[in-house]
């Protein structure tokens, strides 16, 4: 089976398909894999259909979500058509697995997802893993996304890893547990530097060739010292010889079995990746232990941004504008009690939740005066800090598109959202509601599973055409601007405020 992998298109899919057609005219391929942002976030399915009619690509083409995101219309089309968005063009998603009919197993994981889906983490005999970028060998340069990528590399051990970079680079293959992993970074399609932007190979299910095994080194991600500099860690298109193998941890004696993961002849207990993962989880739990006097949502916090408060109820809840609002009139509805979930309120739940619901109903009436409707979303985690509801005004004509995008992104993250409320009684769940349409989608979550804290904002921002406003830190305003926004909101909302 002949496979063609293309680098980042940076949204210029017309040029990419033109280049792909040129390559296909010289040699046939059974499938094409596109890295990075194949489509711009504003691309419509009509544009894709027209393009494929005028310039058909003969081989099936697969693409994942890149850093810029995917248009909501494309996501909705993919959900309705089982991934197909145009003739011979298929959307993979953000994180997951796909096995082609020929048997080629493809894993993919985008930086837009904080943790890999369980099905991907548990994959066996994976042929290809697609990433936004390769993790650096220097531990000081790693990000949380790189940690997840390394977890995948070490746990899944794919035969090939493909990622995007400014220039083409192929690292020396490494071996672990009798398997060999080859890491390849491709430059952007048709880049000005003329760095290699495509990679073609014959996929075969058998073991790697003897020469590949002979060239392989030990796992470079398990070094106790920082890794080599970038120009030492790769085999580029202009490099004739492999670099020297990096330093290794001391190998255990023959027959040694790790008591934590049961691997034999691979590592000592103190070097076990499972042990390191447990340490990271413990650190996360310790960081999450936020006291009321330091909590951003507690009224008892002496450093609370009180200029953002817009209404304080009589039954244990309040409203405030958020730091880094995504849109004008974006509001938080928050219980006064420092609890991670509404369920944790126990006896006070009915009274507090009732008032919070009255706030959202009032907001919906207020939004109607400016031609909008409310979307409310909530992330409840038993290990969370302080539960709150985010309420965002949206164009009513965008409602169906937004809810479809939530479904598609939920499926891509292996946390499907369903039209049911049973999950809301669990300790951990994500829920999105459109009160005026009586629509509620809920996704129960595993207590130990990571979940993107910006998921709700990210989905809505992409559909509304403002993907750069998905994270609150990218939308910060000055205290004076925030105070002015809060005063204007209080004046406009006054006749709807249930606390008055």
Secondary structure as a PSIPRED ss2 file (coil, helix, strand):
# PSIPRED VFORMAT (PSIPRED V4.0)

   1 X C   1.000  0.000  0.000
   2 X E   0.000  0.000  1.000
   3 X E   0.000  0.000  1.000
   4 X E   0.000  0.000  1.000
   5 X E   0.000  0.000  1.000
   6 X E   0.000  0.000  1.000
   7 X C   1.000  0.000  0.000
   8 X C   1.000  0.000  0.000
   9 X C   1.000  0.000  0.000
  10 X C   1.000  0.000  0.000
  11 X C   1.000  0.000  0.000
  12 X C   1.000  0.000  0.000
  13 X H   0.000  1.000  0.000
  14 X H   0.000  1.000  0.000
  15 X H   0.000  1.000  0.000
  16 X H   0.000  1.000  0.000
  17 X H   0.000  1.000  0.000
  18 X H   0.000  1.000  0.000
  19 X H   0.000  1.000  0.000
  20 X H   0.000  1.000  0.000
  21 X H   0.000  1.000  0.000
  22 X H   0.000  1.000  0.000
  23 X H   0.000  1.000  0.000
  24 X H   0.000  1.000  0.000
  25 X H   0.000  1.000  0.000
  26 X H   0.000  1.000  0.000
  27 X C   1.000  0.000  0.000
  28 X C   1.000  0.000  0.000
  29 X C   1.000  0.000  0.000
  30 X C   1.000  0.000  0.000
  31 X E   0.000  0.000  1.000
  32 X E   0.000  0.000  1.000
  33 X E   0.000  0.000  1.000
  34 X E   0.000  0.000  1.000
  35 X C   1.000  0.000  0.000
  36 X C   1.000  0.000  0.000
  37 X C   1.000  0.000  0.000
  38 X C   1.000  0.000  0.000
  39 X C   1.000  0.000  0.000
  40 X C   1.000  0.000  0.000
  41 X C   1.000  0.000  0.000
  42 X C   1.000  0.000  0.000
  43 X C   1.000  0.000  0.000
  44 X C   1.000  0.000  0.000
  45 X H   0.000  1.000  0.000
  46 X H   0.000  1.000  0.000
  47 X H   0.000  1.000  0.000
  48 X H   0.000  1.000  0.000
  49 X H   0.000  1.000  0.000
  50 X H   0.000  1.000  0.000
  51 X H   0.000  1.000  0.000
  52 X H   0.000  1.000  0.000
  53 X H   0.000  1.000  0.000
  54 X H   0.000  1.000  0.000
  55 X C   1.000  0.000  0.000
  56 X C   1.000  0.000  0.000
  57 X C   1.000  0.000  0.000
  58 X C   1.000  0.000  0.000
  59 X C   1.000  0.000  0.000
  60 X E   0.000  0.000  1.000
  61 X E   0.000  0.000  1.000
  62 X E   0.000  0.000  1.000
  63 X E   0.000  0.000  1.000
  64 X C   1.000  0.000  0.000
  65 X C   1.000  0.000  0.000
  66 X C   1.000  0.000  0.000
  67 X C   1.000  0.000  0.000
  68 X C   1.000  0.000  0.000
  69 X C   1.000  0.000  0.000
  70 X C   1.000  0.000  0.000
  71 X C   1.000  0.000  0.000
  72 X H   0.000  1.000  0.000
  73 X H   0.000  1.000  0.000
  74 X H   0.000  1.000  0.000
  75 X H   0.000  1.000  0.000
  76 X H   0.000  1.000  0.000
  77 X H   0.000  1.000  0.000
  78 X H   0.000  1.000  0.000
  79 X H   0.000  1.000  0.000
  80 X H   0.000  1.000  0.000
  81 X C   1.000  0.000  0.000
  82 X C   1.000  0.000  0.000
  83 X C   1.000  0.000  0.000
  84 X E   0.000  0.000  1.000
  85 X E   0.000  0.000  1.000
  86 X E   0.000  0.000  1.000
  87 X C   1.000  0.000  0.000
  88 X C   1.000  0.000  0.000
  89 X E   0.000  0.000  1.000
  90 X E   0.000  0.000  1.000
  91 X E   0.000  0.000  1.000
  92 X C   1.000  0.000  0.000
  93 X C   1.000  0.000  0.000
  94 X C   1.000  0.000  0.000
  95 X E   0.000  0.000  1.000
  96 X E   0.000  0.000  1.000
  97 X E   0.000  0.000  1.000
  98 X E   0.000  0.000  1.000
  99 X E   0.000  0.000  1.000
 100 X C   1.000  0.000  0.000
 101 X C   1.000  0.000  0.000
 102 X C   1.000  0.000  0.000
 103 X C   1.000  0.000  0.000
 104 X C   1.000  0.000  0.000
 105 X E   0.000  0.000  1.000
 106 X E   0.000  0.000  1.000
 107 X E   0.000  0.000  1.000
 108 X E   0.000  0.000  1.000
 109 X E   0.000  0.000  1.000
 110 X C   1.000  0.000  0.000
 111 X C   1.000  0.000  0.000
 112 X C   1.000  0.000  0.000
 113 X C   1.000  0.000  0.000
 114 X C   1.000  0.000  0.000
 115 X C   1.000  0.000  0.000
 116 X C   1.000  0.000  0.000
 117 X C   1.000  0.000  0.000
 118 X H   0.000  1.000  0.000
 119 X H   0.000  1.000  0.000
 120 X H   0.000  1.000  0.000
 121 X H   0.000  1.000  0.000
 122 X C   1.000  0.000  0.000
 123 X C   1.000  0.000  0.000
 124 X C   1.000  0.000  0.000
 125 X C   1.000  0.000  0.000
 126 X C   1.000  0.000  0.000
 127 X C   1.000  0.000  0.000
 128 X E   0.000  0.000  1.000
 129 X E   0.000  0.000  1.000
 130 X E   0.000  0.000  1.000
 131 X E   0.000  0.000  1.000
 132 X C   1.000  0.000  0.000
 133 X C   1.000  0.000  0.000
 134 X C   1.000  0.000  0.000
 135 X C   1.000  0.000  0.000
 136 X C   1.000  0.000  0.000
 137 X C   1.000  0.000  0.000
 138 X C   1.000  0.000  0.000
 139 X H   0.000  1.000  0.000
 140 X H   0.000  1.000  0.000
 141 X H   0.000  1.000  0.000
 142 X C   1.000  0.000  0.000
 143 X C   1.000  0.000  0.000
 144 X H   0.000  1.000  0.000
 145 X H   0.000  1.000  0.000
 146 X H   0.000  1.000  0.000
 147 X H   0.000  1.000  0.000
 148 X H   0.000  1.000  0.000
 149 X H   0.000  1.000  0.000
 150 X H   0.000  1.000  0.000
 151 X H   0.000  1.000  0.000
 152 X H   0.000  1.000  0.000
 153 X H   0.000  1.000  0.000
 154 X H   0.000  1.000  0.000
 155 X H   0.000  1.000  0.000
 156 X H   0.000  1.000  0.000
 157 X C   1.000  0.000  0.000
 158 X C   1.000  0.000  0.000
 159 X C   1.000  0.000  0.000
 160 X E   0.000  0.000  1.000
 161 X E   0.000  0.000  1.000
 162 X E   0.000  0.000  1.000
 163 X E   0.000  0.000  1.000
 164 X E   0.000  0.000  1.000
 165 X C   1.000  0.000  0.000
 166 X C   1.000  0.000  0.000
 167 X C   1.000  0.000  0.000
 168 X C   1.000  0.000  0.000
 169 X E   0.000  0.000  1.000
 170 X E   0.000  0.000  1.000
 171 X E   0.000  0.000  1.000
 172 X C   1.000  0.000  0.000
 173 X C   1.000  0.000  0.000
 174 X E   0.000  0.000  1.000
 175 X E   0.000  0.000  1.000
 176 X E   0.000  0.000  1.000
 177 X C   1.000  0.000  0.000
 178 X C   1.000  0.000  0.000
 179 X E   0.000  0.000  1.000
 180 X E   0.000  0.000  1.000
 181 X E   0.000  0.000  1.000
 182 X E   0.000  0.000  1.000
 183 X E   0.000  0.000  1.000
 184 X E   0.000  0.000  1.000
 185 X E   0.000  0.000  1.000
 186 X E   0.000  0.000  1.000
 187 X C   1.000  0.000  0.000
 188 X C   1.000  0.000  0.000
 189 X C   1.000  0.000  0.000
 190 X C   1.000  0.000  0.000
 191 X C   1.000  0.000  0.000
 192 X C   1.000  0.000  0.000
 193 X C   1.000  0.000  0.000
 194 X C   1.000  0.000  0.000
 195 X C   1.000  0.000  0.000
 196 X C   1.000  0.000  0.000
 197 X C   1.000  0.000  0.000
 198 X E   0.000  0.000  1.000
 199 X E   0.000  0.000  1.000
 200 X E   0.000  0.000  1.000
 201 X E   0.000  0.000  1.000
 202 X E   0.000  0.000  1.000
 203 X C   1.000  0.000  0.000
 204 X C   1.000  0.000  0.000
 205 X C   1.000  0.000  0.000
 206 X C   1.000  0.000  0.000
 207 X C   1.000  0.000  0.000
 208 X C   1.000  0.000  0.000
 209 X C   1.000  0.000  0.000
 210 X H   0.000  1.000  0.000
 211 X H   0.000  1.000  0.000
 212 X H   0.000  1.000  0.000
 213 X H   0.000  1.000  0.000
 214 X H   0.000  1.000  0.000
 215 X H   0.000  1.000  0.000
 216 X C   1.000  0.000  0.000
 217 X E   0.000  0.000  1.000
 218 X E   0.000  0.000  1.000
 219 X C   1.000  0.000  0.000
 220 X H   0.000  1.000  0.000
 221 X H   0.000  1.000  0.000
 222 X H   0.000  1.000  0.000
 223 X C   1.000  0.000  0.000
 224 X C   1.000  0.000  0.000
 225 X C   1.000  0.000  0.000
 226 X C   1.000  0.000  0.000
 227 X C   1.000  0.000  0.000
 228 X C   1.000  0.000  0.000
 229 X C   1.000  0.000  0.000
 230 X H   0.000  1.000  0.000
 231 X H   0.000  1.000  0.000
 232 X H   0.000  1.000  0.000
 233 X H   0.000  1.000  0.000
 234 X E   0.000  0.000  1.000
 235 X E   0.000  0.000  1.000
 236 X C   1.000  0.000  0.000
 237 X C   1.000  0.000  0.000
 238 X C   1.000  0.000  0.000
 239 X C   1.000  0.000  0.000
 240 X C   1.000  0.000  0.000
 241 X C   1.000  0.000  0.000
 242 X C   1.000  0.000  0.000
 243 X C   1.000  0.000  0.000
 244 X C   1.000  0.000  0.000
 245 X C   1.000  0.000  0.000
 246 X C   1.000  0.000  0.000
 247 X C   1.000  0.000  0.000
 248 X C   1.000  0.000  0.000
 249 X C   1.000  0.000  0.000
 250 X C   1.000  0.000  0.000
 251 X C   1.000  0.000  0.000
 252 X C   1.000  0.000  0.000
 253 X C   1.000  0.000  0.000
 254 X C   1.000  0.000  0.000
 255 X C   1.000  0.000  0.000
 256 X C   1.000  0.000  0.000
 257 X E   0.000  0.000  1.000
 258 X C   1.000  0.000  0.000
 259 X C   1.000  0.000  0.000
 260 X C   1.000  0.000  0.000
 261 X C   1.000  0.000  0.000
 262 X C   1.000  0.000  0.000
 263 X C   1.000  0.000  0.000
 264 X E   0.000  0.000  1.000
 265 X C   1.000  0.000  0.000
 266 X C   1.000  0.000  0.000
 267 X C   1.000  0.000  0.000
 268 X C   1.000  0.000  0.000
 269 X H   0.000  1.000  0.000
 270 X H   0.000  1.000  0.000
 271 X H   0.000  1.000  0.000
 272 X C   1.000  0.000  0.000
 273 X H   0.000  1.000  0.000
 274 X H   0.000  1.000  0.000
 275 X H   0.000  1.000  0.000
 276 X H   0.000  1.000  0.000
 277 X H   0.000  1.000  0.000
 278 X H   0.000  1.000  0.000
 279 X H   0.000  1.000  0.000
 280 X H   0.000  1.000  0.000
 281 X H   0.000  1.000  0.000
 282 X H   0.000  1.000  0.000
 283 X H   0.000  1.000  0.000
 284 X H   0.000  1.000  0.000
 285 X H   0.000  1.000  0.000
 286 X H   0.000  1.000  0.000
 287 X H   0.000  1.000  0.000
 288 X C   1.000  0.000  0.000
 289 X C   1.000  0.000  0.000
 290 X C   1.000  0.000  0.000
 291 X C   1.000  0.000  0.000
 292 X H   0.000  1.000  0.000
 293 X H   0.000  1.000  0.000
 294 X H   0.000  1.000  0.000
 295 X C   1.000  0.000  0.000
 296 X C   1.000  0.000  0.000
 297 X C   1.000  0.000  0.000
 298 X C   1.000  0.000  0.000
 299 X C   1.000  0.000  0.000
 300 X C   1.000  0.000  0.000
 301 X C   1.000  0.000  0.000
 302 X C   1.000  0.000  0.000
 303 X C   1.000  0.000  0.000
 304 X C   1.000  0.000  0.000
 305 X C   1.000  0.000  0.000
 306 X H   0.000  1.000  0.000
 307 X H   0.000  1.000  0.000
 308 X H   0.000  1.000  0.000
 309 X E   0.000  0.000  1.000
 310 X E   0.000  0.000  1.000
 311 X E   0.000  0.000  1.000
 312 X E   0.000  0.000  1.000
 313 X C   1.000  0.000  0.000
 314 X C   1.000  0.000  0.000
 315 X C   1.000  0.000  0.000
 316 X C   1.000  0.000  0.000
 317 X E   0.000  0.000  1.000
 318 X E   0.000  0.000  1.000
 319 X E   0.000  0.000  1.000
 320 X E   0.000  0.000  1.000
 321 X E   0.000  0.000  1.000
 322 X C   1.000  0.000  0.000
 323 X C   1.000  0.000  0.000
 324 X C   1.000  0.000  0.000
 325 X C   1.000  0.000  0.000
 326 X C   1.000  0.000  0.000
 327 X C   1.000  0.000  0.000
 328 X C   1.000  0.000  0.000
 329 X C   1.000  0.000  0.000
 330 X C   1.000  0.000  0.000
 331 X E   0.000  0.000  1.000
 332 X E   0.000  0.000  1.000
 333 X E   0.000  0.000  1.000
 334 X E   0.000  0.000  1.000
 335 X E   0.000  0.000  1.000
 336 X C   1.000  0.000  0.000
 337 X C   1.000  0.000  0.000
 338 X C   1.000  0.000  0.000
 339 X C   1.000  0.000  0.000
 340 X C   1.000  0.000  0.000
 341 X C   1.000  0.000  0.000
 342 X H   0.000  1.000  0.000
 343 X H   0.000  1.000  0.000
 344 X H   0.000  1.000  0.000
 345 X H   0.000  1.000  0.000
 346 X H   0.000  1.000  0.000
 347 X H   0.000  1.000  0.000
 348 X H   0.000  1.000  0.000
 349 X H   0.000  1.000  0.000
 350 X H   0.000  1.000  0.000
 351 X H   0.000  1.000  0.000
 352 X H   0.000  1.000  0.000
 353 X H   0.000  1.000  0.000
 354 X H   0.000  1.000  0.000
 355 X H   0.000  1.000  0.000
 356 X H   0.000  1.000  0.000
 357 X H   0.000  1.000  0.000
 358 X H   0.000  1.000  0.000
 359 X H   0.000  1.000  0.000
 360 X H   0.000  1.000  0.000
 361 X H   0.000  1.000  0.000
 362 X H   0.000  1.000  0.000
 363 X H   0.000  1.000  0.000
 364 X H   0.000  1.000  0.000
 365 X H   0.000  1.000  0.000
 366 X H   0.000  1.000  0.000
 367 X H   0.000  1.000  0.000
 368 X H   0.000  1.000  0.000
 369 X C   1.000  0.000  0.000
 370 X C   1.000  0.000  0.000
 371 X C   1.000  0.000  0.000
 372 X E   0.000  0.000  1.000
 373 X E   0.000  0.000  1.000
 374 X E   0.000  0.000  1.000
 375 X E   0.000  0.000  1.000
 376 X E   0.000  0.000  1.000
 377 X E   0.000  0.000  1.000
 378 X E   0.000  0.000  1.000
 379 X E   0.000  0.000  1.000
 380 X E   0.000  0.000  1.000
 381 X C   1.000  0.000  0.000
 382 X C   1.000  0.000  0.000
 383 X C   1.000  0.000  0.000
 384 X C   1.000  0.000  0.000
 385 X C   1.000  0.000  0.000
 386 X C   1.000  0.000  0.000
 387 X C   1.000  0.000  0.000
 388 X E   0.000  0.000  1.000
 389 X E   0.000  0.000  1.000
 390 X E   0.000  0.000  1.000
 391 X E   0.000  0.000  1.000
 392 X E   0.000  0.000  1.000
 393 X E   0.000  0.000  1.000
 394 X E   0.000  0.000  1.000
 395 X E   0.000  0.000  1.000
 396 X H   0.000  1.000  0.000
 397 X H   0.000  1.000  0.000
 398 X H   0.000  1.000  0.000
 399 X H   0.000  1.000  0.000
 400 X H   0.000  1.000  0.000
 401 X H   0.000  1.000  0.000
 402 X H   0.000  1.000  0.000
 403 X H   0.000  1.000  0.000
 404 X H   0.000  1.000  0.000
 405 X H   0.000  1.000  0.000
 406 X H   0.000  1.000  0.000
 407 X H   0.000  1.000  0.000
 408 X H   0.000  1.000  0.000
 409 X H   0.000  1.000  0.000
 410 X H   0.000  1.000  0.000
 411 X H   0.000  1.000  0.000
 412 X H   0.000  1.000  0.000
 413 X C   1.000  0.000  0.000
 414 X C   1.000  0.000  0.000
 415 X C   1.000  0.000  0.000
 416 X C   1.000  0.000  0.000
 417 X C   1.000  0.000  0.000
 418 X E   0.000  0.000  1.000
 419 X C   1.000  0.000  0.000
 420 X C   1.000  0.000  0.000
 421 X C   1.000  0.000  0.000
 422 X H   0.000  1.000  0.000
 423 X H   0.000  1.000  0.000
 424 X H   0.000  1.000  0.000
 425 X H   0.000  1.000  0.000
 426 X C   1.000  0.000  0.000
 427 X C   1.000  0.000  0.000
 428 X C   1.000  0.000  0.000
 429 X E   0.000  0.000  1.000
 430 X E   0.000  0.000  1.000
 431 X E   0.000  0.000  1.000
 432 X E   0.000  0.000  1.000
 433 X E   0.000  0.000  1.000
 434 X E   0.000  0.000  1.000
 435 X H   0.000  1.000  0.000
 436 X H   0.000  1.000  0.000
 437 X H   0.000  1.000  0.000
 438 X C   1.000  0.000  0.000
 439 X E   0.000  0.000  1.000
 440 X E   0.000  0.000  1.000
 441 X E   0.000  0.000  1.000
 442 X E   0.000  0.000  1.000
 443 X E   0.000  0.000  1.000
 444 X E   0.000  0.000  1.000
 445 X C   1.000  0.000  0.000
 446 X C   1.000  0.000  0.000
 447 X C   1.000  0.000  0.000
 448 X C   1.000  0.000  0.000
 449 X C   1.000  0.000  0.000
 450 X C   1.000  0.000  0.000
 451 X C   1.000  0.000  0.000
 452 X C   1.000  0.000  0.000
 453 X C   1.000  0.000  0.000
 454 X C   1.000  0.000  0.000
 455 X H   0.000  1.000  0.000
 456 X H   0.000  1.000  0.000
 457 X H   0.000  1.000  0.000
 458 X H   0.000  1.000  0.000
 459 X H   0.000  1.000  0.000
 460 X H   0.000  1.000  0.000
 461 X H   0.000  1.000  0.000
 462 X H   0.000  1.000  0.000
 463 X H   0.000  1.000  0.000
 464 X C   1.000  0.000  0.000
 465 X C   1.000  0.000  0.000
 466 X C   1.000  0.000  0.000
 467 X H   0.000  1.000  0.000
 468 X H   0.000  1.000  0.000
 469 X H   0.000  1.000  0.000
 470 X C   1.000  0.000  0.000
 471 X C   1.000  0.000  0.000
 472 X H   0.000  1.000  0.000
 473 X H   0.000  1.000  0.000
 474 X H   0.000  1.000  0.000
 475 X H   0.000  1.000  0.000
 476 X C   1.000  0.000  0.000
 477 X C   1.000  0.000  0.000
 478 X C   1.000  0.000  0.000
 479 X H   0.000  1.000  0.000
 480 X H   0.000  1.000  0.000
 481 X H   0.000  1.000  0.000
 482 X H   0.000  1.000  0.000
 483 X H   0.000  1.000  0.000
 484 X H   0.000  1.000  0.000
 485 X H   0.000  1.000  0.000
 486 X H   0.000  1.000  0.000
 487 X H   0.000  1.000  0.000
 488 X H   0.000  1.000  0.000
 489 X H   0.000  1.000  0.000
 490 X H   0.000  1.000  0.000
 491 X H   0.000  1.000  0.000
 492 X H   0.000  1.000  0.000
 493 X H   0.000  1.000  0.000
 494 X H   0.000  1.000  0.000
 495 X H   0.000  1.000  0.000
 496 X H   0.000  1.000  0.000
 497 X C   1.000  0.000  0.000
 498 X C   1.000  0.000  0.000
 499 X C   1.000  0.000  0.000
 500 X C   1.000  0.000  0.000
